[in-house]
Amino acid sequence: MSFDLALFSTEVKDELISFEDPLGAGRAFFRNAGSTKRTGLEASLSTGIGPAMFALSYLYSHFQFDDYQVTSAGATSVYDGNRIPGIPFQQIQGAMTLRKDVWYLTLEGETRGRIYVDDANTTRSSGYEIMNARLGGEGIFGLSWLSPRLGVQNAFDRKYAASVAVNAVFGRYYEPAAGRTLYFGVTVRGMR
């Protein structure tokens, strides 16, 4: 069994924050936040029991603006204490791999919490849960150079935003993930 635990806290002065301008023709611009603070926790655990391997990781992020004001068109918006957009509050990933001779089956799951998409913290993307599965072999049929795999990503065809465009104009924050995706691959190593 192995495990890892990290607690962190950091402060940044004059951090660059991206944004879009309605007249910017889709270009990204940057401005400075006076200061930001990031505190969080990362933990992971992995172990094997017989033919099974298990891995689990957890991330907690409390990232916020400490001193951040934006003046536009004569009005000043104060974002002190708001969460930094584009980063999930929490994320959990888990995987299990079962092995039998040269064959393996891997099941993976991920859940991610909501994400703010703007500095004002007025809009956010929903959290999501997805599952992936992979079946494969290494050196099958006695051929050490042949390793096929078959898999499915987003097995339950969840509709979710895989990433976000922070401070995008006209509400174009969300970048949708692919639906259920099947794939097949073969690795062929040099024969000797």
Backbone bond lengths (Angstrom), bond angles and torsions (degrees), N, CA, C in turn:
res aa  C-N    CA-C-N  psi(-1)  N-CA   C-N-CA  omega(-1)  CA-C   N-CA-C  phi
1 M - - - 1.457 - - 1.524 108.06 -
2 S 1.313 116.28 140.31 1.464 120.27 174.04 1.521 108.39 -133.95
3 F 1.317 114.96 148.55 1.453 119.51 178.39 1.517 109.44 -144.98
4 D 1.326 114.90 159.10 1.446 121.42 -179.02 1.522 107.24 -144.81
5 L 1.328 116.34 137.69 1.458 121.31 178.88 1.517 107.84 -138.24
6 A 1.328 116.23 129.59 1.463 120.94 178.40 1.522 108.82 -134.71
7 L 1.319 115.79 126.96 1.457 122.84 171.81 1.518 105.98 -109.08
8 F 1.326 117.37 139.37 1.457 117.89 -178.24 1.518 111.12 -143.83
9 S 1.310 114.76 154.14 1.452 122.63 175.12 1.523 106.78 -151.15
10 T 1.307 116.63 127.84 1.462 120.76 -179.21 1.518 109.57 -145.09
11 E 1.314 115.37 149.46 1.456 121.78 176.13 1.521 108.66 -122.87
12 V 1.332 115.93 140.59 1.461 121.39 -179.08 1.522 108.53 -126.52
13 K 1.311 116.33 134.96 1.463 122.38 175.61 1.526 108.66 -100.13
14 D 1.313 116.47 141.24 1.469 123.29 176.65 1.531 113.27 55.56
15 E 1.317 116.60 42.08 1.469 120.81 178.80 1.531 110.31 -65.13
16 L 1.327 116.13 140.15 1.464 121.47 177.45 1.526 109.67 -78.94
17 I 1.324 115.62 130.13 1.459 122.65 179.68 1.523 107.85 -120.51
18 S 1.335 116.95 126.85 1.470 119.65 -178.87 1.530 110.33 -83.72
19 F 1.317 114.99 151.46 1.462 121.47 175.01 1.519 108.38 -158.26
20 E 1.328 115.65 164.17 1.462 121.92 175.00 1.518 108.60 -113.23
21 D 1.303 115.43 149.17 1.459 122.38 176.49 1.524 107.17 -108.89
22 P 1.341 118.93 135.67 1.467 120.19 -179.39 1.528 113.15 -56.41
23 L 1.336 117.65 -26.21 1.457 121.39 179.96 1.522 111.88 -98.49
24 G 1.327 117.56 8.57 1.462 122.10 -174.26 1.508 115.95 -88.64
25 A 1.310 119.13 5.21 1.468 123.41 177.46 1.531 111.99 54.58
26 G 1.348 117.08 40.49 1.462 121.07 175.45 1.518 115.28 81.81
27 R 1.336 117.37 1.89 1.468 119.79 179.89 1.517 110.53 -79.64
28 A 1.327 115.78 151.21 1.459 121.45 175.57 1.519 109.02 -90.73
29 F 1.319 115.59 138.69 1.454 122.79 175.62 1.528 107.79 -119.79
30 F 1.324 116.81 168.67 1.458 120.35 -178.44 1.521 110.08 -137.01
31 R 1.342 114.98 146.35 1.453 122.02 173.77 1.529 107.75 -138.49
32 N 1.310 116.27 164.21 1.458 120.07 -177.71 1.519 111.52 -98.32
33 A 1.330 115.74 135.26 1.466 121.49 168.04 1.519 105.79 -90.11
34 G 1.330 117.61 141.38 1.458 120.44 -178.81 1.517 111.77 -56.59
35 S 1.334 117.13 -50.04 1.467 120.70 175.92 1.518 109.72 -160.13
36 T 1.318 115.04 151.82 1.463 122.54 177.08 1.519 108.77 -132.03
37 K 1.322 115.45 158.78 1.469 120.99 178.26 1.516 108.60 -134.56
38 R 1.325 115.71 133.52 1.463 121.65 178.79 1.528 108.71 -123.99
39 T 1.317 115.92 122.53 1.463 120.78 172.84 1.522 106.82 -127.82
40 G 1.306 116.54 148.42 1.452 118.11 -179.28 1.503 113.25 -176.21
41 L 1.319 112.96 -175.61 1.448 122.17 -177.38 1.520 108.59 -143.95
42 E 1.315 116.33 136.12 1.459 122.50 173.14 1.518 107.10 -126.28
43 A 1.325 116.89 131.55 1.461 120.74 179.53 1.523 109.09 -139.01
44 S 1.326 116.54 143.27 1.463 120.27 176.03 1.525 109.35 -144.28
45 L 1.316 114.57 152.70 1.458 122.20 -178.88 1.517 107.54 -145.07
46 S 1.323 117.19 135.87 1.470 120.33 174.36 1.525 108.48 -142.25
47 T 1.318 114.82 145.74 1.459 120.50 -179.39 1.522 109.93 -157.13
48 G 1.299 115.46 160.55 1.456 121.21 175.88 1.517 109.72 -122.25
49 I 1.321 115.57 139.35 1.466 121.66 176.14 1.519 106.24 -132.65
50 G 1.320 116.28 107.01 1.461 120.27 -176.80 1.515 110.39 58.31
51 P 1.345 117.65 -126.59 1.468 120.34 -177.96 1.538 113.15 -84.00
52 A 1.338 117.35 4.97 1.464 120.29 -175.33 1.529 111.21 -110.13
53 M 1.328 115.49 138.92 1.464 122.92 173.42 1.524 107.76 -117.06
54 F 1.333 116.12 135.75 1.457 121.52 -179.70 1.527 109.21 -123.96
55 A 1.325 116.81 141.95 1.463 121.86 176.39 1.526 108.14 -141.44
56 L 1.321 114.97 139.28 1.459 120.85 -179.32 1.523 107.70 -142.82
57 S 1.341 116.64 135.68 1.466 120.14 176.22 1.526 109.06 -136.13
58 Y 1.340 114.36 150.06 1.461 121.45 -178.40 1.523 108.68 -137.26
59 L 1.330 116.31 140.06 1.454 122.33 177.91 1.522 108.58 -132.75
60 Y 1.333 115.44 128.30 1.469 121.41 172.60 1.515 107.30 -119.09
61 S 1.338 117.11 127.51 1.464 121.94 -177.06 1.519 110.14 -125.35
62 H 1.324 115.99 122.09 1.458 121.16 171.36 1.528 106.13 -120.23
63 F 1.338 114.79 88.17 1.460 122.17 -176.50 1.522 107.28 -110.81
64 Q 1.337 117.31 125.23 1.457 118.75 -176.14 1.526 112.18 -143.26
65 F 1.337 113.76 159.48 1.459 120.68 173.39 1.517 107.65 -79.89
66 D 1.316 116.98 131.41 1.461 121.70 176.10 1.526 110.08 -93.08
67 D 1.312 115.23 -44.17 1.464 121.56 -177.84 1.530 107.13 -142.76
68 Y 1.340 116.82 103.14 1.463 119.33 -175.64 1.524 109.28 -153.34
69 Q 1.325 115.54 115.83 1.453 121.76 177.92 1.522 108.77 -131.11
70 V 1.324 115.83 141.97 1.460 121.42 179.85 1.525 108.16 -126.04
71 T 1.327 116.07 127.68 1.458 121.17 176.37 1.520 108.42 -108.51
72 S 1.325 115.52 125.56 1.454 121.64 -179.57 1.518 108.64 -144.94
73 A 1.311 116.05 131.27 1.470 122.80 179.05 1.534 110.71 53.44
74 G 1.332 116.93 38.76 1.459 121.50 176.08 1.517 115.49 81.95
75 A 1.335 118.12 -4.76 1.468 121.44 179.74 1.529 109.34 -109.79
76 T 1.332 116.23 141.74 1.459 121.46 179.78 1.522 110.09 -109.65
77 S 1.327 115.93 127.05 1.464 122.09 175.27 1.526 108.13 -105.06
78 V 1.326 116.31 132.47 1.463 122.00 -179.50 1.523 108.05 -106.23
79 Y 1.339 116.27 121.29 1.461 121.70 -177.56 1.521 112.26 -110.73
80 D 1.323 118.79 12.56 1.463 122.20 178.45 1.530 109.65 -53.38
81 G 1.332 116.63 131.33 1.467 121.74 178.77 1.518 114.41 87.18
82 N 1.334 118.32 -12.31 1.471 120.26 177.92 1.528 110.26 -72.94
83 R 1.320 115.23 153.46 1.466 120.16 175.54 1.522 110.12 -72.99
84 I 1.330 115.73 146.10 1.464 120.70 175.26 1.529 107.27 -71.40
85 P 1.332 118.21 125.69 1.473 119.74 -176.92 1.526 112.74 -72.61
86 G 1.336 114.44 160.48 1.462 121.21 174.57 1.515 114.43 90.11
87 I 1.333 118.16 2.25 1.468 121.84 -176.39 1.529 108.65 -126.67
88 P 1.326 117.90 128.08 1.476 119.19 -179.53 1.529 111.31 -69.44
89 F 1.328 116.27 149.13 1.463 121.26 176.46 1.529 109.51 -66.35
90 Q 1.342 115.83 -44.32 1.460 121.55 -178.06 1.521 109.88 -142.74
91 Q 1.326 115.13 152.05 1.461 120.74 176.82 1.523 108.20 -149.55
92 I 1.324 115.96 135.38 1.464 122.16 177.20 1.521 107.96 -128.48
93 Q 1.326 116.39 133.72 1.460 121.87 175.52 1.525 108.08 -129.59
94 G 1.322 116.03 138.89 1.452 120.86 177.97 1.515 110.48 -139.96
95 A 1.328 115.57 150.68 1.469 120.16 178.72 1.521 109.32 -147.00
96 M 1.320 114.94 148.01 1.462 122.19 175.28 1.522 107.12 -135.53
97 T 1.332 116.65 130.71 1.457 121.66 177.24 1.520 108.82 -123.31
98 L 1.324 115.36 125.98 1.456 122.21 175.36 1.518 108.33 -106.84
99 R 1.328 117.09 134.21 1.474 121.70 -179.93 1.513 109.91 -120.11
100 K 1.325 115.75 139.15 1.462 123.26 174.94 1.518 107.13 -141.48
101 D 1.298 116.77 110.44 1.466 122.40 -175.36 1.529 109.01 55.64
102 V 1.333 118.01 -119.79 1.466 120.64 -178.27 1.532 112.37 -92.96
103 W 1.326 117.49 -1.76 1.464 121.95 -175.07 1.518 111.30 -97.32
104 Y 1.316 116.06 153.40 1.469 120.92 174.76 1.530 110.19 -144.75
105 L 1.315 114.86 153.31 1.461 123.35 174.83 1.522 106.67 -131.74
106 T 1.325 116.93 125.34 1.462 121.57 179.40 1.522 109.19 -120.12
107 L 1.327 115.16 130.11 1.459 122.61 173.85 1.521 107.45 -115.40
108 E 1.337 116.67 131.94 1.457 121.49 -178.93 1.524 109.54 -128.43
109 G 1.314 115.55 142.91 1.455 121.00 175.61 1.516 110.15 -133.60
110 E 1.312 116.11 147.60 1.463 120.94 177.19 1.513 108.99 -142.47
111 T 1.310 116.44 137.23 1.455 121.49 172.00 1.521 107.51 -131.30
112 R 1.306 114.80 136.70 1.455 120.35 -178.89 1.514 108.58 -130.96
113 G 1.329 116.53 137.95 1.456 122.04 178.73 1.512 112.46 -76.14
114 R 1.304 115.09 178.06 1.467 121.42 -177.89 1.526 111.02 -63.81
115 I 1.323 115.13 158.41 1.464 122.29 -178.93 1.525 108.06 -134.58
116 Y 1.320 116.82 126.28 1.462 118.84 170.99 1.523 108.85 -71.29
117 V 1.336 115.43 147.00 1.463 119.49 -175.99 1.523 113.08 -115.98
118 D 1.337 116.72 -2.44 1.461 120.22 178.97 1.527 110.00 -139.32
119 D 1.323 115.66 156.75 1.462 121.21 -178.28 1.523 112.58 -61.40
120 A 1.340 117.11 -31.92 1.462 121.28 -178.82 1.533 112.23 -74.59
121 N 1.330 117.65 -10.56 1.471 123.19 -177.67 1.527 111.93 59.02
122 T 1.340 116.82 36.52 1.459 120.88 178.68 1.524 112.24 -94.53
123 T 1.336 116.77 -19.49 1.468 120.94 -177.88 1.518 108.52 -132.66
124 R 1.334 115.56 143.21 1.461 118.73 178.44 1.513 110.38 -146.47
125 S 1.313 114.90 156.96 1.464 120.01 174.49 1.525 107.72 -89.75
126 S 1.290 115.98 153.67 1.464 121.27 178.67 1.514 110.00 -75.70
127 G 1.309 116.03 157.65 1.452 120.40 171.69 1.525 109.66 -74.17
128 Y 1.310 116.71 174.77 1.461 119.84 179.61 1.526 110.70 -154.42
129 E 1.328 114.50 165.06 1.460 123.20 173.68 1.525 106.98 -133.92
130 I 1.327 116.77 132.54 1.463 120.21 176.54 1.524 110.04 -135.01
131 M 1.325 114.61 158.25 1.468 122.15 177.66 1.529 108.94 -128.74
132 N 1.332 115.23 142.39 1.462 122.55 175.65 1.525 108.01 -129.60
133 A 1.313 117.39 154.17 1.464 121.82 177.35 1.525 109.40 -142.81
134 R 1.325 115.38 147.32 1.463 121.16 -178.75 1.521 108.51 -143.33
135 L 1.319 116.90 134.47 1.461 123.70 176.36 1.516 107.30 -124.82
136 G 1.317 116.54 131.53 1.453 118.04 -178.37 1.506 112.45 -160.19
137 G 1.301 114.13 178.68 1.450 121.08 178.67 1.513 110.26 -141.61
138 E 1.325 115.73 155.19 1.463 121.66 178.97 1.515 108.12 -125.21
139 G 1.304 115.98 110.87 1.459 120.47 -177.66 1.516 112.49 71.70
140 I 1.315 116.73 48.05 1.464 120.64 -175.77 1.531 111.92 -72.84
141 F 1.313 115.72 157.95 1.475 124.26 178.80 1.525 111.75 54.50
142 G 1.349 116.01 28.39 1.459 120.09 179.59 1.520 113.49 75.27
143 L 1.333 116.98 7.50 1.468 121.44 -179.90 1.533 107.92 -99.53
144 S 1.326 116.98 95.90 1.463 121.59 -173.05 1.523 112.98 -60.27
145 W 1.302 117.78 -17.58 1.459 121.62 -176.63 1.531 113.53 -92.33
146 L 1.340 118.92 -2.19 1.464 122.67 -173.50 1.534 111.52 -112.31
147 S 1.357 116.53 121.32 1.466 121.84 -179.45 1.524 110.39 -137.58
148 P 1.352 117.40 94.38 1.467 119.73 178.53 1.533 110.97 -88.66
149 R 1.329 116.10 160.66 1.462 121.10 174.26 1.527 109.24 -150.83
150 L 1.319 114.58 148.22 1.460 123.18 178.45 1.517 106.12 -134.05
151 G 1.331 116.96 134.35 1.454 118.25 -176.78 1.508 113.28 -149.24
152 V 1.321 113.59 168.27 1.457 121.76 174.48 1.532 107.21 -135.83
153 Q 1.317 116.21 131.49 1.458 121.87 174.20 1.516 108.27 -108.75
154 N 1.332 115.94 145.64 1.459 121.57 -176.30 1.530 109.42 53.91
155 A 1.323 115.21 56.77 1.467 122.50 -171.40 1.526 113.65 -55.41
156 F 1.325 118.34 -33.03 1.460 120.77 -177.55 1.527 112.48 -97.62
157 D 1.346 116.13 13.92 1.467 123.04 173.51 1.529 112.28 55.02
158 R 1.334 116.22 46.46 1.465 121.25 179.30 1.526 110.64 -70.32
159 K 1.317 116.04 142.75 1.470 122.57 174.57 1.523 106.34 -97.14
160 Y 1.342 116.97 117.91 1.458 119.97 -178.61 1.523 110.15 -157.77
161 A 1.325 115.55 164.02 1.462 121.45 176.82 1.523 107.83 -90.14
162 A 1.316 116.54 115.32 1.464 121.14 179.95 1.512 110.74 -71.28
163 S 1.332 116.59 -31.72 1.455 121.52 176.82 1.524 108.07 -152.93
164 V 1.311 115.40 170.87 1.459 120.03 -178.95 1.526 109.84 -130.01
165 A 1.324 115.45 152.75 1.469 122.57 173.40 1.527 105.96 -98.97
166 V 1.315 116.62 105.59 1.459 122.44 -174.54 1.532 110.60 -67.20
167 N 1.334 114.81 133.86 1.476 122.53 177.50 1.525 112.86 57.07
168 A 1.317 116.91 35.24 1.468 121.04 178.05 1.530 109.47 -71.83
169 V 1.317 116.24 153.72 1.463 120.35 178.66 1.527 110.24 -87.62
170 F 1.321 115.05 158.68 1.460 123.78 175.67 1.527 112.61 57.98
171 G 1.332 118.01 27.10 1.469 121.58 175.73 1.512 115.21 71.65
172 R 1.320 118.48 18.65 1.464 121.54 -178.41 1.536 110.73 -88.82
173 Y 1.308 116.69 54.94 1.457 121.98 -175.78 1.527 113.39 -82.10
174 Y 1.311 116.82 -33.95 1.461 121.42 -163.95 1.527 113.61 -92.86
175 E 1.323 115.24 131.48 1.462 121.92 177.04 1.529 107.04 -113.93
176 P 1.336 117.14 101.49 1.466 120.55 -171.53 1.530 113.10 -66.55
177 A 1.323 113.67 147.16 1.466 120.86 176.67 1.519 109.57 -83.21
178 A 1.307 115.17 162.06 1.469 119.99 174.85 1.520 109.19 -68.11
179 G 1.302 116.29 150.95 1.460 120.96 173.97 1.525 109.75 -74.21
180 R 1.314 115.14 -161.87 1.471 119.04 178.45 1.526 109.28 -55.88
181 T 1.324 115.91 130.72 1.461 121.62 -177.05 1.519 109.63 -129.45
182 L 1.332 116.73 122.52 1.463 121.88 175.42 1.522 108.14 -98.90
183 Y 1.316 116.72 142.58 1.456 119.36 177.67 1.518 110.69 -145.51
184 F 1.317 114.62 156.50 1.464 122.57 177.95 1.520 107.02 -138.31
185 G 1.309 115.88 140.28 1.456 119.66 178.23 1.511 110.52 -148.87
186 V 1.301 115.29 157.45 1.461 121.77 177.41 1.520 107.94 -136.01
187 T 1.318 115.54 130.82 1.458 120.40 172.84 1.518 106.92 -104.04
188 V 1.333 115.75 126.08 1.455 121.80 178.61 1.523 106.75 -118.01
189 R 1.315 115.74 115.36 1.454 120.07 178.89 1.519 109.53 -93.19
190 G 1.301 116.72 157.94 1.468 120.18 179.73 1.507 111.89 -56.13
191 M 1.323 117.19 129.47 1.475 122.69 179.72 1.517 109.49 -81.74
192 R 1.325 115.89 145.08 1.471 120.64 178.54 1.496 110.57 -124.79
